């Protein structure tokens, strides 16, 4: 298992995740806030790797429209 921490002003977290998606089986993300509109940034890479498992643990807030 490998862990990545992004400390680079030249690349964004989205850039790094999009690089990893085609080459991995599972991505786990721990965030304080998550909005499903953020998946648009990852959509094309996720679509190319249909076997990937994406797990997002949200600590504080998600899109208000997703409450049931």
Order of alpha helices (4+ residues) and beta strands (2+ residues): alpha-beta-alpha-beta
